Amino acid sequence: MRPLSLTWEDGRTFLIDRVKFIERAAAHVSAVLPVRYTCLIGGRCRELYFEPEAQRWFVEVARA
């Protein structure tokens, strides 16, 4: 399973150019150990997470 695009809450959709790495890694917002997908989106690296137990995808929000 590989992500193909990311749709933001406001409806904007970004195509994923390439998945660079797939690994189990801790996220700041998750109690379980999700699968982290390091992706190239619009020429920039972004991390997407998938929780197999909950069958949900998420992105951590950058904090200022």
C-alpha positions as CSV (number, residue, x, y, z in Angstrom):
1,M,0.0,0.0,0.0
2,R,1.4,3.4,-1.0
3,P,-0.2,6.8,-0.8
4,L,-0.9,8.5,-4.1
5,S,-2.2,11.9,-3.1
6,L,-3.0,14.0,0.0
7,T,-6.2,16.0,0.3
8,W,-6.2,18.8,2.9
9,E,-9.2,19.8,5.0
10,D,-9.9,22.8,2.7
11,G,-10.2,20.5,-0.3
12,R,-6.7,21.1,-1.9
13,T,-5.2,17.9,-3.3
14,F,-1.4,17.3,-3.6
15,L,0.0,14.5,-5.7
16,I,2.7,12.4,-4.1
17,D,5.7,12.4,-6.5
18,R,7.5,9.6,-4.8
19,V,7.6,7.5,-1.6
20,K,11.2,7.6,-0.4
21,F,11.1,5.5,2.8
22,I,8.6,3.4,4.7
23,E,9.2,2.5,8.3
24,R,7.6,2.0,11.7
25,A,8.1,5.2,13.6
26,A,6.6,7.1,16.6
27,A,4.4,10.1,16.0
28,H,3.8,12.9,18.5
29,V,0.0,12.5,18.2
30,S,-0.4,8.7,18.2
31,A,-0.4,6.2,21.0
32,V,0.3,3.3,18.7
33,L,3.3,2.8,16.5
34,P,2.2,3.9,13.0
35,V,3.9,3.4,9.7
36,R,5.7,6.5,8.5
37,Y,5.9,7.3,4.8
38,T,8.5,9.8,3.9
39,C,7.2,11.3,0.6
40,L,8.2,13.8,-2.0
41,I,5.3,16.2,-2.6
42,G,5.9,19.2,-4.8
43,G,9.6,18.7,-4.6
44,R,9.6,18.8,-0.8
45,C,9.9,15.9,1.8
46,R,6.8,15.4,3.9
47,E,6.0,12.6,6.4
48,L,2.6,10.9,6.3
49,Y,1.5,8.3,8.9
50,F,-0.8,5.3,8.7
51,E,-2.2,3.5,11.7
52,P,-3.1,0.0,10.5
53,E,-5.2,-0.8,13.6
54,A,-7.4,2.2,13.1
55,Q,-7.2,2.2,9.3
56,R,-6.5,5.9,9.2
57,W,-3.9,8.3,7.6
58,F,-2.7,11.5,9.3
59,V,-0.1,14.2,8.9
60,E,1.4,15.9,12.0
61,V,0.8,19.7,12.0
62,A,3.8,21.9,12.4
63,R,3.8,23.9,15.6
64,A,5.0,27.5,15.7
